[in-house]
Amino acid sequence: MLRLANGLWRSVLASDRFNRVRERALYGGERRRARLMRALVAHDKSLQYRQWRLSGEMPHFYDHRVGSLLFAAGGGSGLGMYRGYLAAQVMQPGDVVLDIGCGDGFFAHRFFASRVAHVDSIDIERSAIDHAQRHHAAPNIAYHLLDAVADPFPRSRYDVVVWDGALGHFAPEVTREVLAKIGGVLSECGLFVGSETLGQEGHDHLQFFSDLEALRTVLGAEFRVVRLTQMRYDARHEAYWRCALGPSQRLEFADWR
């Protein structure tokens, strides 16, 4: 019996050695990995240069595939991803989520879809929706070409509504209109979450928020409960919010931590 067990163990070891040799021959070791990573970084830096410098116009959305790879390769802080984490932190299984201004669909795909039942992601820009459907599709994400101001939202009720980095791009009266629409579709225990840059950042902004209290004034006109925090990263000073129509156990459970 012991002889048989030893024979089986030697067979397993031989098989493992063969598999290691085969895997290394097919895919290489650290040197090949380093060469491949350098090639990918060079490709994405070129892609970013073409998108932002050689296209003839400013892109309508940021391609987060580029930023995430550069961060993984050791470039950049990666803190720009924090808004995806903070939004996803309040989401629960079974939730239906509205993602306004989804851009390339990166956050809907990488942060939201795996945590909830369904995500409606909307954007006014056709190229953003096409890119999102091509690169960030998932069975429980529906991408919609919609105007958040003029068009009705895809559904009448949502558990979480996300609106990131957009308030400054709208005039104050339009902001109030969209916030009222969000309040109208939010479920009784739902949350409205998002982020916006503080200070005078943004060449194409129509309004600016000097500090958290300036942002609280705008959000508080529609939502009874407004929780705010802030973070500095790279050259940005970013504010993050979580709002509710009234007292919310979900909000207390997912308070800033």
C-alpha positions in Angstrom: 0.0 0.0 0.0 2.8 2.4 0.9 4.6 1.5 -2.3 1.5 2.3 -4.3 1.1 5.7 -2.5 4.7 6.5 -3.2 4.3 5.7 -6.8 1.3 7.9 -7.2 3.1 10.7 -5.5 6.1 10.4 -7.8 3.6 10.4 -10.7 2.0 13.6 -9.5 5.4 15.3 -9.0 6.5 14.3 -12.5 3.2 15.6 -13.9 3.7 18.9 -12.1 7.3 19.3 -13.4 6.0 18.6 -16.9 3.3 21.2 -16.5 5.7 23.8 -15.2 8.1 23.3 -18.1 5.2 23.5 -20.6 3.7 26.6 -19.0 7.1 28.4 -19.0 7.8 27.4 -22.6 4.4 28.6 -23.7 4.2 31.8 -21.7 7.7 32.6 -20.5 9.0 33.9 -17.2 9.6 37.3 -15.7 11.6 38.6 -18.6 8.8 37.9 -21.1 6.3 39.4 -18.7 8.4 42.6 -18.4 8.6 42.8 -22.2 4.9 42.3 -22.6 4.1 44.9 -19.9 6.4 47.5 -21.5 4.7 46.9 -24.9 1.2 47.3 -23.4 2.2 50.4 -21.5 3.7 51.9 -24.7 0.6 51.0 -26.6 -1.7 52.6 -24.1 0.4 55.7 -23.7 0.2 56.1 -27.5 -3.6 55.5 -27.4 -4.0 58.1 -24.8 -1.8 60.6 -26.8 -3.9 59.9 -29.9 -7.2 60.3 -28.0 -6.2 63.5 -26.2 -3.7 65.2 -28.5 -4.1 64.0 -32.1 -7.9 63.6 -32.4 -8.6 67.2 -33.3 -11.1 67.6 -30.5 -11.3 66.9 -26.8 -12.6 63.4 -26.1 -16.2 63.1 -24.7 -15.1 60.5 -22.2 -12.0 59.1 -20.5 -10.9 55.6 -21.5 -10.3 54.0 -18.1 -8.7 50.9 -19.7 -5.7 53.2 -20.2 -5.6 54.6 -16.7 -6.1 51.2 -15.0 -3.2 49.6 -17.0 -0.8 52.4 -16.4 -1.7 52.3 -12.6 -1.1 48.5 -12.6 2.3 49.0 -14.3 3.3 51.5 -11.6 2.3 54.8 -13.0 -0.2 57.2 -11.4 -1.9 57.1 -8.0 -5.0 55.1 -8.9 -7.0 57.2 -6.4 -9.3 58.3 -9.3 -10.8 54.8 -9.0 -12.0 55.6 -5.4 -15.3 57.0 -6.6 -16.1 53.5 -8.0 -15.4 51.9 -4.7 -17.3 54.4 -2.6 -20.4 54.1 -4.9 -20.2 50.3 -4.9 -19.9 50.3 -1.1 -23.5 51.2 -0.6 -24.9 48.7 -3.1 -26.6 45.5 -2.1 -27.6 42.3 -3.9 -30.9 42.7 -5.6 -30.4 46.5 -6.1 -31.3 48.2 -9.3 -28.9 51.0 -10.1 -29.0 54.1 -12.3 -25.5 55.3 -13.5 -25.9 58.8 -15.0 -23.2 59.9 -17.4 -21.6 56.5 -17.5 -18.9 57.5 -20.1 -16.9 54.4 -21.1 -18.9 52.1 -18.8 -15.8 51.1 -16.8 -17.3 51.8 -13.3 -20.6 50.1 -14.2 -18.8 47.0 -15.3 -15.9 46.8 -12.9 -17.5 48.1 -9.7 -21.3 47.9 -9.8 -22.5 45.0 -12.0 -21.0 42.3 -9.8 -22.8 43.6 -6.7 -26.3 44.3 -7.9 -29.2 42.8 -9.9 -29.2 45.4 -12.7 -27.5 48.6 -13.8 -29.0 51.2 -16.2 -26.1 53.2 -17.5 -27.0 56.4 -19.5 -25.0 58.9 -21.5 -25.8 61.6 -24.0 -22.7 60.8 -26.1 -23.1 58.1 -28.8 -19.4 57.4 -28.9 -19.3 56.7 -25.2 -22.3 54.3 -25.4 -20.7 52.5 -28.4 -17.4 52.2 -26.5 -19.1 50.9 -23.3 -21.1 48.3 -25.2 -18.0 47.1 -27.0 -15.6 47.0 -24.0 -17.7 46.9 -20.8 -20.7 44.8 -21.6 -22.3 42.5 -19.0 -25.6 40.6 -18.9 -27.0 42.8 -16.2 -25.9 46.2 -17.6 -28.1 48.1 -20.1 -26.5 51.0 -21.8 -28.9 53.8 -23.0 -28.3 56.8 -25.2 -30.2 59.3 -23.2 -30.2 63.0 -22.2 -30.4 63.0 -18.3 -32.1 66.4 -18.5 -34.6 66.1 -21.3 -35.4 62.3 -21.4 -37.1 60.1 -18.8 -34.9 57.6 -17.0 -35.3 54.0 -18.1 -37.2 53.0 -14.9 -39.4 54.7 -12.4 -37.6 53.3 -9.3 -33.9 52.8 -8.4 -32.2 51.7 -5.2 -29.0 53.6 -5.9 -28.4 56.5 -8.3 -24.8 57.4 -9.2 -23.9 60.8 -10.7 -20.1 61.3 -10.7 -18.1 64.3 -11.8 -20.9 66.1 -13.6 -22.5 68.8 -11.4 -19.9 71.4 -12.5 -20.8 70.8 -16.2 -24.4 71.9 -15.7 -25.8 75.4 -15.0 -27.3 75.7 -11.5 -30.9 75.7 -12.7 -30.3 72.5 -14.8 -28.6 70.9 -11.8 -31.7 71.5 -9.6 -33.9 70.0 -12.3 -31.8 66.8 -12.6 -31.6 66.5 -8.8 -35.4 66.7 -8.6 -35.6 63.9 -11.2 -33.2 61.8 -9.2 -35.2 62.3 -6.0 -38.4 61.3 -7.9 -37.0 57.9 -8.9 -35.2 57.0 -5.7 -36.8 54.3 -3.7 -37.8 55.0 -0.1 -34.6 53.6 1.3 -32.5 54.4 -1.7 -29.3 56.5 -1.9 -28.0 59.1 -4.3 -24.2 59.0 -4.5 -21.6 60.8 -6.5 -18.6 63.1 -6.6 -17.4 66.5 -7.8 -14.2 68.5 -7.9 -13.9 71.3 -5.4 -12.3 74.7 -6.3 -11.8 76.3 -9.7 -10.8 73.1 -11.6 -12.4 72.5 -15.0 -12.1 74.6 -18.1 -15.6 73.6 -19.3 -17.4 74.0 -16.0 -20.5 76.2 -15.7 -20.4 76.2 -11.9 -17.9 75.7 -9.1 -18.0 74.6 -5.5 -15.5 76.2 -3.2 -15.9 73.7 -0.3 -18.1 71.0 1.1 -20.7 73.5 2.5 -21.2 75.0 -1.0 -22.0 71.5 -2.3 -24.2 70.7 0.7 -26.3 73.7 -0.1 -27.1 72.4 -3.6 -27.7 68.8 -2.6 -29.7 69.7 0.5 -32.3 71.5 -1.5 -33.6 68.1 -2.7 -32.3 65.6 -0.1 -33.0 65.7 3.7 -29.9 63.7 4.5 -26.6 64.7 3.0 -23.3 63.1 4.0 -20.0 64.5 2.6 -16.3 63.7 2.7 -13.3 64.8 0.6 -10.0 63.6 -0.7 -7.0 65.2 -2.3 -5.2 63.2 -5.0 -2.8 64.2 -7.8 -3.8 67.8 -8.5 -7.5 67.3 -7.6 -9.6 68.1 -4.5 -12.5 65.8 -4.8 -15.8 65.7 -2.8 -18.0 62.6 -2.4 -21.6 62.5 -1.2 -24.2 60.1 -0.1 -27.7 61.5 0.1 -31.1 60.1 1.1 -34.7 61.4 1.0 -35.0 60.8 4.8 -33.4 58.7 7.6 -31.9 55.6 6.1 -30.6 52.4 7.7 -28.7 51.7 4.5 -26.9 55.0 4.9 -26.0 54.4 8.5 -24.7 50.9 7.7 -22.5 52.3 4.8 -21.4 55.5 6.6 -17.9 56.7 5.6 -15.3 54.2 6.8 
